[in-house]
Each structure stands twice: as structure tokens, then as C-alpha cells.
Amino acid sequence: MTVMAETADVAGGVDAGVGVSVGGGHRPGYLVFCDVDETLIGCKSMFEFLRFQLVRRFGDAGEERYRSLHGDIRRRADSGTPREAVNRLYYRSYAGESAAEMAALGREWFSLAVADPGFFIAATVAELARHRAAGAEIVLVSGSFPPCLEPIAAHIGARHVLCTTPDVAGGRYTGEVPEPVIGEGKRAAVLRMLAEHPGVNPLDCYAYGDHPSDFPMLDCVGRPRGVGDDPAVRAYLAGRVERAGAAVSGCALACWSMGQDEHCADCSEPCALPPGR
């Protein structure tokens, strides 16, 4: 797969600055937000893991259960059910399951999956490695959940994971999720992360995605990148203007990404969006 840049600069060219130590801690030079399924890995982790854990525990009966669940979810998605609703439907299938057992099965799934040379998308892994070497922190952003994502994050050295996190009560999943990290949920999660890093200029940050549902995340940074060859992603990137040189506050970035020309009513600071952003 190829990685598509927003502008004429070479995709993966890293010039945003190195991280610095502050008060004994580390402040990144910039953040890199990366979708996971079909952007970082070549499969859909939620369904690969669903099949693995059902078959691992129940054998042929688990395979039948997987086919039934997958078919139902696929039909709903194909009929136009919003992706956020489909995401919630998926997690309802985990109601009553032990969170600790799913975490252990997630580690087992990953240990087997990563043995496949095609599991990771090599071009994306190389991009993230270059960013890390330049002082960036890697942030995985996905509608998948911790049992799938935590082993992946540890393997590639991602410092943060923003994902759909099912509710747990008494050590077991309830089947409900407070906020699917899909579409606009990705925007909200990324903006919260940027707000937690006031020393980082959002225009210096990168984001990688493969699908139009990643556009809200790509909107939040100055350097969006596309993975794969989706024509809608190519069109989106072609429509993005070159990044402005001026620093932009997190407040201004939030307004811009939400399509607002001026700051919101609750904003306590003047926005400083560069012209044309």
C-alpha cells in the first residue's frame, strides 16, 4: 500500500522538531494520530479477534456464532446503518464476557497474527518509525477496543491509544459503550488529546487514515496522510490547503475542525486561525 501526502512535500518527511524533556518528563515535538484497521494493519481487528476468540473457546460452535454475528453486522452496515450504531452493535455481543479473559485472548490473538508478514502495513510502520525517531509520540485512534489494540500499540511503540472502550461492571463487559471512536468520535478524541498537549502546535501534527470515516480525525491536524488508494481519500487530500506557518492554539484548531469561523460561545480566548484555514 502507498501513503499519500496532503501537499507536494514527500510523505513521511519529518521536520516538526524533536521532543524535549520537561520537569523530568518528555514533551513530544509533535503528535502522530494513526487509524489502525487497514491503515496500520491489513485486516479489520474487531472481526479477526471476534472469530479468533469464539473459535478458540467454542470450536465449531464458535465459528457458527461468528458467522451469524458477522452476517448480521454486515447486513446492517450495507443497509445504511450509521457506523457508530454498527460499532455499538458489535460490542453488545460481548455482554457478560470477562474483560480480563478478553485481554488475555487479545494477547494470544496478536502473538499469532503478527507472525504473518502481511499483518502490518509496512509503509505505515516505516512512517511511524521515522516519526518516533524525530521525537513524535504515536497515538492509535480506532473504533476497535483494548484487547486488540494494546498488543499492537506495545509492538510499534505507540504511547497513547484512543479507542472505543466498552463499559465494565464487576469485571465483565456490560455490552454498552459510552462513546464509539468512529467518525465524529475520532474528532472528539483527537481534540481532547491535543488539548492535553498545549505545547504542541496542531499544524505540526500528522494523521494517517484510509477511509472517509477518518476525515474528522484528519481535519484536526496540519499534515493529513492517506493510506491505500481510496479515491475519496485522494480527493480529500487534494482539497486540503498547505499548512500555515503560524502557530495555532488548541481553541482555534477546535473551531476550525468543527467548521466554525469564530470561537464558540464558551471559549475564553480569541481564536487565531490563519486566513483560509
N, C-alpha and C positions, 0 to 999 in steps of 0.2 A: 504493500500500500504506500501511497505517497502522502506527504504532508504539504498542504497548501498554505502559502503565506498570504497575508492580507494585502501587502503592498509589494513593491519591487525589491525590497531587501530580501536577502537569502533566508529561507525558512530555517530556523534554528540558530541564526546568527545572534549571539548573546552579547549585549553591550550595556545592560542596565545597571551594572555595578555589582560589587561583591557584598556579601553580608558582613556585618561588623558586630563585635561583642559589646554589649551594653550592660553594665552592672553585673557582670559575671554571666549574663545570658547572651543569647545570639539573636541579633536582629537581621532578618534577611534583607538582601539588596532589593529583592522583588519576589512576587509570588507567581507560581505557575499552576493554574487550575486545569485539571485533566479529567475528562469523562473516561469511563472505564470500558464498558461493553462496546466492542467494535471500534474503539479508539485506541485503547491501550492493550486490550486482549482481543483475540479474533473470534470470540463467541459471546453469547448472552449468559452472563454468570448466573443470573437468577434461575434460569431454566436448566442449565447444566447442573447446578447444585441441587435443584429440586429433584431431578431424575436420579442423581447420584445418591442422595440421602434416602430416598424412598426405596430404591432397589437394594441399597446396602442393608437396610433394615428389614425389608419385607419380600425381597426376591421378586418372583414373577408377579405377585400381587401388587408390589410396589410399582412395577412397570405399568401395570394396568391403571393404577391410581394416577401415575404421572401422565399417561396418555389422555385420561379423562380431564384432568385439570388443565393440561396444556391446550387441549382442544377447546375447552370452554373459554379460556382466556383469549385464545387466538380468534375465535368466532366473535367475541365481544369487541376486540380491537378492530377486526375487519369491518364490523358493522358501524364503526364510528364512535364507540365509547371513548371518552376522553382518556388520555394516557394516565392521568392522575388517578382516575377511577379504576383503571386496569391494574395499576400498581397496588392500590388498596385491596383489590380482589385477590391478587396473588398472596398477600400476607395474611389474608383470612384463612388460608389453607394451613397456616402454622399455629392456629389457635390451640392452646393446650400443650404445645411442644415445649420441651425443656430448652431454655436458652443456652445452658452450659453444654448440653448434648449437641445442639446445632453448631456451637462454636467448635467443638472437637471434630465434628464431621466436616466442618468447613476446612479445618487444617488438613484433614485427611484427603478431602477432595482436591485441595490445591497441590498437595505433595505429589499426587498422581497426575493432575492436569499439567503441571509445569514441566513434566518430563517430555511432553510433546513439544518439539521445536517450534511449532506454529502457534503455540498458546499465546505468547506475547507478540504484538506487532512490533517488529524490530525497529522500524523507523521512529516510532513514538518513543520506545525505550531509549534509543540513542539521543533523541531530542531532550528527554528529561534528564539523562545523564549529563549532557552539556550544561543544562541549566543549573543542576546541582553543583557542578564544578565551578560555576560562575557565582555561586553564593545564594542561589534562589532556594526557597522552600517549595516542595511539591505538595499540592493539595488535590486529592482524588475527590471527584464530585460525581455521585451516582445515585440512581434510584434503587440500586441493589442494597444489600444490608451487611452488617459487620461480619457474620460468618464467612461470607465470600470475600469481602474487601480487606479485612485486616491482614490475612496472609499475603495478599497482593501488595499492600502498602509496605509491609515489612520487607518484602523481597526487593522492591525497587527503591526503598529509602524514602517513601513519602512521609512527610511529617504530620500531615493532617488528613482526615477523612471526613467529608461532608456527605452524608448518605441518609436514606430512609431508615429510621430506627424504630422498629416495632415496640409497642408498649409491652412491658413485662410486669407481671404480678406474681409474687410467690415463686419466682424463678422460672415462670412459664410465660410464653407469649400469649397475649390476650386475643390476637388476631386483628387488632386495631393499630393504626399508625397516626401520630399527631400531625405529621406533615410529609407527604411524599416529596422527595427531592427529584422532581420531574418538571420540566418546563419552567414555569414561573417559580417553582420551588427551588430550582437551581439558582435563579437570580437572587432570591431572598437569602439563601445560604451563603452565596459568594459575597454579597454586600455585607452581611454580618461579619464574615471573615476579614474583609477589607477594613471594616470599622474597628476591628481589634488590632489592626496594624496601621496606626495613624502615621507612622514614619515612612510608609511605603506609598509611592505615587501609583495609583491605579493604572495610569497610562503607561507605566513601565512594565506592567504585569502581562502575562501571556495566558491564553486559554486554548485548549485543544478539544475539538468535538467532531463528530462525524455525521450529525443528523440535525434537521431543523429544530428539534426539541432542545438542542444545545444553544440556540441563538440567545435566549435570555442570559445564559452564562457568558457567552462570547461578547455580549453587549457591555459587560461590566469592566472590560479591560481595554487597554490601548493596542494590544497586539494579539488579535484572534488568529487562530490557525485551524485549518480543516484537515481531517484525516480521511483518506479514501477519495472517491470520485463522485459523490452525490452532487448532481447539478444544482440543486437548491443551495447547498453549502457554497459551491463555487460562486453562484450569483450573489449570495450574501457577502462573501469576502470581497468580491469585485465592487460592491456598493459601499464598502467602508472607506472613509476618507483616511488620509495619512494621519498618524498620531500627532497631536500638538506637542510643541516643545515645553510649554509652560506646565508647572505643577498644578495639579487639580486636587481639591480637597475631597475627602470621602463623601461629604454632604453633596457637593456638586456632582460627583460621579453618580450618586444615588438618583439625583433628579434627572440627569441625562439618561441613565439607563431605563428609567421609568417613562421616558418620553416627555418630560416636563421641561419647559423653557425657563421657569423660575423656581426658586426654592419653595418647598411645601409650607403649609401654614404653621407647622410645629417646628420649623427649622429656626435655630438660634443664631445662625451665621449667614452672611451674604454668600451667595453662590459665585463661583468664579469660573464658569465654563468658558473655555476658549471659543471664539467665534466659529460657527459652523459645526460644532460638536453636537 
